[in-house]
Amino acid sequence: MAAAHFALALPDDPELIGRLVTALATQGDPPIAVAPSGETVLAFESVTGEMMLRSRVVQALEVAAGPEWQTVVRPVG
């Protein structure tokens, strides 16, 4: 399976990004790679379907930023 990719813009908040990376790391396989792609843009990649990748990132955002995560994140591209 080809790797799925997408990116989100988040506030330049190291604590928030750290919580997000930790929440993603605690999820099962396949792992999701997180790479800065600009000052406040994170790119996510995993060998899984695009919808599954997005779902897992949203779950991690809920852990990292709380139920109002949509107020601090915006889609890119």
MOPAC internal coordinates of N, CA, C and O (Angstrom, degrees):
PM7 1SCF
backbone

  N    0.0000 0     0.00 0     0.00 0    0    0    0
  C    1.4420 1     0.00 0     0.00 0    1    0    0
  C    1.5255 1   108.24 1     0.00 0    2    1    0
  O    1.2310 1   120.91 1   -41.58 1    3    2    1
  N    1.3106 1   115.86 1   138.42 1    3    2    1
  C    1.4636 1   121.12 1   177.44 1    5    3    2
  C    1.5256 1   109.83 1   -74.42 1    6    5    3
  O    1.2310 1   120.91 1   -25.93 1    7    6    5
  N    1.2991 1   115.86 1   154.07 1    7    6    5
  C    1.4669 1   120.94 1   179.65 1    9    7    6
  C    1.5308 1   110.16 1   -74.27 1   10    9    7
  O    1.2310 1   120.85 1   -40.40 1   11   10    9
  N    1.3098 1   115.98 1   139.60 1   11   10    9
  C    1.4621 1   122.40 1   173.90 1   13   11   10
  C    1.5228 1   108.19 1   -91.26 1   14   13   11
  O    1.2310 1   120.36 1   -30.77 1   15   14   13
  N    1.3305 1   116.91 1   149.23 1   15   14   13
  C    1.4612 1   122.57 1  -178.04 1   17   15   14
  C    1.5244 1   109.57 1  -137.06 1   18   17   15
  O    1.2310 1   120.37 1   -33.74 1   19   18   17
  N    1.3157 1   116.90 1   146.26 1   19   18   17
  C    1.4532 1   122.29 1   163.63 1   21   19   18
  C    1.5167 1   108.85 1  -165.74 1   22   21   19
  O    1.2310 1   120.60 1   -12.91 1   23   22   21
  N    1.3201 1   116.46 1   167.09 1   23   22   21
  C    1.4656 1   120.61 1  -175.48 1   25   23   22
  C    1.5231 1   109.83 1  -135.13 1   26   25   23
  O    1.2310 1   121.18 1   -28.78 1   27   26   25
  N    1.3244 1   115.35 1   151.22 1   27   26   25
  C    1.4614 1   123.13 1   176.24 1   29   27   26
  C    1.5220 1   109.34 1  -133.15 1   30   29   27
  O    1.2310 1   120.83 1   -33.46 1   31   30   29
  N    1.3044 1   116.02 1   146.54 1   31   30   29
  C    1.4629 1   120.82 1   173.40 1   33   31   30
  C    1.5232 1   107.57 1   -95.71 1   34   33   31
  O    1.2310 1   120.89 1   -51.10 1   35   34   33
  N    1.3146 1   115.90 1   128.90 1   35   34   33
  C    1.4570 1   122.65 1   178.35 1   37   35   34
  C    1.5161 1   108.52 1  -125.78 1   38   37   35
  O    1.2310 1   120.61 1   -20.31 1   39   38   37
  N    1.3266 1   116.45 1   159.69 1   39   38   37
  C    1.4676 1   118.80 1   174.65 1   41   39   38
  C    1.5259 1   110.02 1   -60.10 1   42   41   39
  O    1.2310 1   120.24 1   -28.62 1   43   42   41
  N    1.2960 1   117.14 1   151.38 1   43   42   41
  C    1.4585 1   122.33 1   177.86 1   45   43   42
  C    1.5270 1   107.92 1   -76.78 1   46   45   43
  O    1.2310 1   121.08 1  -105.89 1   47   46   45
  N    1.3228 1   115.53 1    74.11 1   47   46   45
  C    1.4616 1   123.50 1  -174.89 1   49   47   46
  C    1.5322 1   108.15 1  -126.30 1   50   49   47
  O    1.2310 1   119.93 1   -81.86 1   51   50   49
  N    1.3338 1   117.74 1    98.14 1   51   50   49
  C    1.4674 1   120.37 1  -176.56 1   53   51   50
  C    1.5301 1   113.96 1   -55.74 1   54   53   51
  O    1.2310 1   119.82 1   146.05 1   55   54   53
  N    1.3270 1   117.95 1   -33.95 1   55   54   53
  C    1.4685 1   120.02 1   179.71 1   57   55   54
  C    1.5260 1   110.34 1   -67.38 1   58   57   55
  O    1.2310 1   119.91 1   135.42 1   59   58   57
  N    1.3318 1   117.77 1   -44.58 1   59   58   57
  C    1.4649 1   121.81 1   178.31 1   61   59   58
  C    1.5222 1   110.22 1   -61.84 1   62   61   59
  O    1.2310 1   120.25 1   132.89 1   63   62   61
  N    1.3057 1   117.13 1   -47.11 1   63   62   61
  C    1.4569 1   120.80 1  -179.33 1   65   63   62
  C    1.5268 1   110.30 1   -64.09 1   66   65   63
  O    1.2310 1   120.00 1   141.06 1   67   66   65
  N    1.3185 1   117.60 1   -38.94 1   67   66   65
  C    1.4590 1   120.93 1   176.45 1   69   67   66
  C    1.5197 1   112.04 1   -61.70 1   70   69   67
  O    1.2310 1   120.48 1   136.75 1   71   70   69
  N    1.3373 1   116.68 1   -43.25 1   71   70   69
  C    1.4720 1   120.04 1   177.98 1   73   71   70
  C    1.5238 1   110.50 1   -64.34 1   74   73   71
  O    1.2310 1   119.93 1   141.32 1   75   74   73
  N    1.3265 1   117.74 1   -38.68 1   75   74   73
  C    1.4554 1   121.58 1   179.29 1   77   75   74
  C    1.5275 1   110.51 1   -64.49 1   78   77   75
  O    1.2310 1   120.40 1   133.02 1   79   78   77
  N    1.3189 1   116.84 1   -46.98 1   79   78   77
  C    1.4691 1   120.91 1   179.66 1   81   79   78
  C    1.5284 1   110.23 1   -61.64 1   82   81   79
  O    1.2310 1   120.04 1   138.88 1   83   82   81
  N    1.3305 1   117.53 1   -41.12 1   83   82   81
  C    1.4624 1   121.25 1   177.67 1   85   83   82
  C    1.5194 1   111.20 1   -63.67 1   86   85   83
  O    1.2310 1   120.16 1   135.53 1   87   86   85
  N    1.3399 1   117.29 1   -44.47 1   87   86   85
  C    1.4650 1   120.92 1   179.44 1   89   87   86
  C    1.5236 1   111.06 1   -62.32 1   90   89   87
  O    1.2310 1   119.96 1   141.02 1   91   90   89
  N    1.3254 1   117.68 1   -38.98 1   91   90   89
  C    1.4650 1   120.60 1   177.79 1   93   91   90
  C    1.5285 1   110.71 1   -67.27 1   94   93   91
  O    1.2310 1   120.25 1   142.03 1   95   94   93
  N    1.3179 1   117.14 1   -37.97 1   95   94   93
  C    1.4653 1   121.31 1  -177.98 1   97   95   94
  C    1.5265 1   112.08 1   -66.24 1   98   97   95
  O    1.2310 1   119.98 1   153.56 1   99   98   97
  N    1.3258 1   117.64 1   -26.44 1   99   98   97
  C    1.4588 1   120.39 1  -178.57 1  101   99   98
  C    1.5227 1   112.55 1   -83.09 1  102  101   99
  O    1.2310 1   120.06 1   170.52 1  103  102  101
  N    1.3327 1   117.49 1    -9.48 1  103  102  101
  C    1.4594 1   120.64 1   178.62 1  105  103  102
  C    1.5192 1   110.05 1   -76.65 1  106  105  103
  O    1.2310 1   120.66 1   -13.93 1  107  106  105
  N    1.3153 1   116.34 1   166.07 1  107  106  105
  C    1.4562 1   121.68 1  -179.37 1  109  107  106
  C    1.5139 1   113.46 1   -75.95 1  110  109  107
  O    1.2310 1   121.87 1    10.78 1  111  110  109
  N    1.3177 1   114.03 1  -169.22 1  111  110  109
  C    1.4616 1   121.57 1  -179.64 1  113  111  110
  C    1.5169 1   110.55 1   -80.92 1  114  113  111
  O    1.2310 1   119.79 1   -24.42 1  115  114  113
  N    1.3015 1   118.01 1   155.58 1  115  114  113
  C    1.4525 1   127.00 1    -5.31 1  117  115  114
  C    1.5230 1   110.71 1   -75.90 1  118  117  115
  O    1.2310 1   120.40 1   -26.43 1  119  118  117
  N    1.3242 1   116.84 1   153.57 1  119  118  117
  C    1.4591 1   119.72 1  -179.52 1  121  119  118
  C    1.5268 1   111.56 1   -67.09 1  122  121  119
  O    1.2310 1   121.11 1   -24.22 1  123  122  121
  N    1.3162 1   115.48 1   155.78 1  123  122  121
  C    1.4639 1   122.15 1   176.77 1  125  123  122
  C    1.5140 1   107.68 1  -109.91 1  126  125  123
  O    1.2310 1   120.86 1   -57.08 1  127  126  125
  N    1.3026 1   115.95 1   122.92 1  127  126  125
  C    1.4661 1   121.31 1   177.07 1  129  127  126
  C    1.5232 1   108.30 1   -85.28 1  130  129  127
  O    1.2310 1   120.72 1   -42.17 1  131  130  129
  N    1.3213 1   116.24 1   137.83 1  131  130  129
  C    1.4576 1   122.31 1   177.54 1  133  131  130
  C    1.5192 1   107.14 1  -121.04 1  134  133  131
  O    1.2310 1   121.08 1   -53.54 1  135  134  133
  N    1.3169 1   115.55 1   126.46 1  135  134  133
  C    1.4641 1   119.82 1  -179.10 1  137  135  134
  C    1.5159 1   109.74 1  -135.65 1  138  137  135
  O    1.2310 1   120.30 1   -49.24 1  139  138  137
  N    1.3281 1   117.04 1   130.76 1  139  138  137
  C    1.4563 1   118.36 1   174.05 1  141  139  138
  C    1.5256 1   109.07 1   -60.39 1  142  141  139
  O    1.2310 1   121.11 1   -43.59 1  143  142  141
  N    1.3071 1   115.48 1   136.41 1  143  142  141
  C    1.4592 1   121.00 1  -179.33 1  145  143  142
  C    1.5222 1   107.55 1  -132.83 1  146  145  143
  O    1.2310 1   120.87 1  -121.24 1  147  146  145
  N    1.2933 1   115.94 1    58.76 1  147  146  145
  C    1.4527 1   121.75 1  -172.81 1  149  147  146
  C    1.5116 1   108.65 1   120.96 1  150  149  147
  O    1.2310 1   120.43 1    -1.90 1  151  150  149
  N    1.3032 1   116.79 1   178.10 1  151  150  149
  C    1.4592 1   120.79 1  -173.55 1  153  151  150
  C    1.5207 1   113.59 1   -60.89 1  154  153  151
  O    1.2310 1   119.68 1   135.93 1  155  154  153
  N    1.3239 1   118.23 1   -44.07 1  155  154  153
  C    1.4608 1   119.99 1  -178.82 1  157  155  154
  C    1.5225 1   112.00 1  -131.11 1  158  157  155
  O    1.2310 1   120.36 1  -155.81 1  159  158  157
  N    1.3127 1   116.92 1    24.19 1  159  158  157
  C    1.4571 1   121.06 1   179.44 1  161  159  158
  C    1.5166 1   108.77 1  -109.93 1  162  161  159
  O    1.2310 1   120.71 1   -48.10 1  163  162  161
  N    1.3237 1   116.24 1   131.90 1  163  162  161
  C    1.4572 1   121.39 1   175.58 1  165  163  162
  C    1.5195 1   108.62 1  -111.90 1  166  165  163
  O    1.2310 1   120.61 1   -44.85 1  167  166  165
  N    1.3088 1   116.44 1   135.15 1  167  166  165
  C    1.4636 1   122.52 1   176.47 1  169  167  166
  C    1.5240 1   108.02 1  -105.32 1  170  169  167
  O    1.2310 1   120.48 1   -47.64 1  171  170  169
  N    1.3197 1   116.68 1   132.36 1  171  170  169
  C    1.4596 1   122.55 1  -178.87 1  173  171  170
  C    1.5215 1   108.76 1  -112.59 1  174  173  171
  O    1.2310 1   120.62 1   -38.18 1  175  174  173
  N    1.3340 1   116.41 1   141.82 1  175  174  173
  C    1.4577 1   121.04 1  -179.20 1  177  175  174
  C    1.5147 1   109.10 1  -148.04 1  178  177  175
  O    1.2310 1   120.81 1   -40.41 1  179  178  177
  N    1.3259 1   116.05 1   139.59 1  179  178  177
  C    1.4568 1   121.06 1   176.27 1  181  179  178
  C    1.5224 1   108.91 1  -158.62 1  182  181  179
  O    1.2310 1   121.12 1   -27.21 1  183  182  181
  N    1.3222 1   115.46 1   152.79 1  183  182  181
  C    1.4518 1   120.44 1   176.85 1  185  183  182
  C    1.5266 1   107.39 1   -83.83 1  186  185  183
  O    1.2310 1   121.62 1  -101.45 1  187  186  185
  N    1.3036 1   114.51 1    78.55 1  187  186  185
  C    1.4622 1   122.86 1  -179.06 1  189  187  186
  C    1.5184 1   106.94 1  -159.26 1  190  189  187
  O    1.2310 1   120.34 1    -4.36 1  191  190  189
  N    1.2923 1   116.96 1   175.64 1  191  190  189
  C    1.4561 1   120.75 1   176.57 1  193  191  190
  C    1.5255 1   111.07 1   -69.66 1  194  193  191
  O    1.2310 1   120.77 1   -25.99 1  195  194  193
  N    1.3275 1   116.14 1   154.01 1  195  194  193
  C    1.4646 1   120.20 1  -178.10 1  197  195  194
  C    1.5262 1   112.03 1   -60.84 1  198  197  195
  O    1.2310 1   119.90 1   137.64 1  199  198  197
  N    1.3231 1   117.80 1   -42.36 1  199  198  197
  C    1.4740 1   119.89 1  -179.40 1  201  199  198
  C    1.5241 1   111.17 1   -64.51 1  202  201  199
  O    1.2310 1   119.99 1   141.98 1  203  202  201
  N    1.3387 1   117.62 1   -38.02 1  203  202  201
  C    1.4576 1   120.69 1   178.55 1  205  203  202
  C    1.5248 1   109.98 1   -66.94 1  206  205  203
  O    1.2310 1   120.03 1   137.88 1  207  206  205
  N    1.3182 1   117.54 1   -42.12 1  207  206  205
  C    1.4615 1   121.13 1   177.65 1  209  207  206
  C    1.5197 1   110.13 1   -58.85 1  210  209  207
  O    1.2310 1   120.25 1   129.96 1  211  210  209
  N    1.3172 1   117.13 1   -50.04 1  211  210  209
  C    1.4652 1   120.68 1   179.93 1  213  211  210
  C    1.5319 1   111.49 1   -60.22 1  214  213  211
  O    1.2310 1   120.28 1   137.87 1  215  214  213
  N    1.3155 1   117.07 1   -42.13 1  215  214  213
  C    1.4626 1   121.11 1   179.92 1  217  215  214
  C    1.5223 1   111.31 1   -61.55 1  218  217  215
  O    1.2310 1   120.38 1   135.66 1  219  218  217
  N    1.3167 1   116.87 1   -44.34 1  219  218  217
  C    1.4631 1   120.20 1  -178.85 1  221  219  218
  C    1.5187 1   111.48 1   -68.66 1  222  221  219
  O    1.2310 1   119.99 1   143.60 1  223  222  221
  N    1.3269 1   117.63 1   -36.40 1  223  222  221
  C    1.4624 1   119.86 1   177.52 1  225  223  222
  C    1.5296 1   109.69 1   -67.46 1  226  225  223
  O    1.2310 1   119.78 1   139.72 1  227  226  225
  N    1.3248 1   118.03 1   -40.28 1  227  226  225
  C    1.4682 1   120.49 1   177.64 1  229  227  226
  C    1.5258 1   110.24 1   -62.27 1  230  229  227
  O    1.2310 1   119.99 1   137.80 1  231  230  229
  N    1.3274 1   117.62 1   -42.20 1  231  230  229
  C    1.4663 1   120.56 1   177.16 1  233  231  230
  C    1.5229 1   110.70 1   -58.87 1  234  233  231
  O    1.2310 1   120.53 1   137.00 1  235  234  233
  N    1.3227 1   116.60 1   -43.00 1  235  234  233
  C    1.4683 1   120.71 1   179.29 1  237  235  234
  C    1.5255 1   110.59 1   -67.09 1  238  237  235
  O    1.2310 1   120.05 1   142.28 1  239  238  237
  N    1.3312 1   117.51 1   -37.72 1  239  238  237
  C    1.4676 1   120.40 1   177.35 1  241  239  238
  C    1.5217 1   111.25 1   -62.93 1  242  241  239
  O    1.2310 1   120.31 1   141.59 1  243  242  241
  N    1.3264 1   117.01 1   -38.41 1  243  242  241
  C    1.4655 1   120.56 1   177.85 1  245  243  242
  C    1.5217 1   110.62 1   -62.48 1  246  245  243
  O    1.2310 1   120.07 1   142.99 1  247  246  245
  N    1.3285 1   117.48 1   -37.01 1  247  246  245
  C    1.4720 1   121.52 1   177.30 1  249  247  246
  C    1.5270 1   109.60 1   -70.90 1  250  249  247
  O    1.2310 1   120.40 1   135.06 1  251  250  249
  N    1.3384 1   116.83 1   -44.94 1  251  250  249
  C    1.4657 1   121.55 1  -173.28 1  253  251  250
  C    1.5191 1   113.20 1   -75.10 1  254  253  251
  O    1.2310 1   119.99 1   139.78 1  255  254  253
  N    1.3331 1   117.62 1   -40.22 1  255  254  253
  C    1.4706 1   120.85 1  -172.74 1  257  255  254
  C    1.5158 1   113.57 1  -114.72 1  258  257  255
  O    1.2310 1   119.89 1   172.83 1  259  258  257
  N    1.3196 1   117.81 1    -7.17 1  259  258  257
  C    1.4526 1   121.11 1   180.00 1  261  259  258
  C    1.5203 1   112.34 1    89.22 1  262  261  259
  O    1.2310 1   120.76 1     1.90 1  263  262  261
  N    1.3206 1   116.15 1  -178.10 1  263  262  261
  C    1.4623 1   120.42 1  -174.68 1  265  263  262
  C    1.5335 1   114.12 1   -65.44 1  266  265  263
  O    1.2310 1   119.90 1   162.63 1  267  266  265
  N    1.2963 1   117.80 1   -17.37 1  267  266  265
  C    1.4663 1   121.20 1   179.32 1  269  267  266
  C    1.5233 1   111.81 1   -96.78 1  270  269  267
  O    1.2310 1   119.97 1  -152.80 1  271  270  269
  N    1.3352 1   117.67 1    27.20 1  271  270  269
  C    1.4581 1   122.28 1  -176.03 1  273  271  270
  C    1.5241 1   112.52 1   -56.24 1  274  273  271
  O    1.2310 1   119.69 1   150.44 1  275  274  273
  N    1.3130 1   118.20 1   -29.56 1  275  274  273
  C    1.4680 1   121.06 1  -178.06 1  277  275  274
  C    1.5245 1   112.62 1   -65.79 1  278  277  275
  O    1.2310 1   120.22 1   161.16 1  279  278  277
  N    1.3259 1   117.19 1   -18.84 1  279  278  277
  C    1.4629 1   119.71 1   179.62 1  281  279  278
  C    1.5195 1   112.22 1   -78.98 1  282  281  279
  O    1.2310 1   119.71 1   166.05 1  283  282  281
  N    1.3372 1   118.16 1   -13.95 1  283  282  281
  C    1.4615 1   120.52 1  -178.26 1  285  283  282
  C    1.5210 1   113.41 1  -113.83 1  286  285  283
  O    1.2310 1   119.94 1   176.67 1  287  286  285
  N    1.3197 1   117.72 1    -3.33 1  287  286  285
  C    1.4598 1   122.39 1  -175.44 1  289  287  286
  C    1.5194 1   109.71 1  -121.79 1  290  289  287
  O    1.2310 1   121.06 1   -36.70 1  291  290  289
  N    1.3262 1   115.59 1   143.30 1  291  290  289
  C    1.4719 1   118.93 1   172.16 1  293  291  290
  C    1.5183 1   109.32 1  -136.37 1  294  293  291
  O    1.2310 1   120.28 1   -34.57 1  295  294  293
  N    1.3305 1   117.07 1   145.43 1  295  294  293
  C    1.4615 1   119.87 1   177.95 1  297  295  294
  C    1.5178 1   111.65 1   -67.20 1  298  297  295
  O    1.2310 1   121.01 1   -26.72 1  299  298  297
  N    1.3101 1   115.68 1   153.28 1  299  298  297
  C    1.4624 1   121.84 1   177.72 1  301  299  298
  C    1.5240 1   107.60 1  -119.85 1  302  301  299
  O    1.2310 1   121.09 1   -45.92 1  303  302  301
  N    1.3085 1   115.53 1   134.08 1  303  302  301
  C    1.4678 1   121.24 1   175.85 1  305  303  302
  C    1.4289 1   113.25 1    66.19 1  306  305  303
  O    1.2310 1   120.10 1   180.00 1  307  306  305

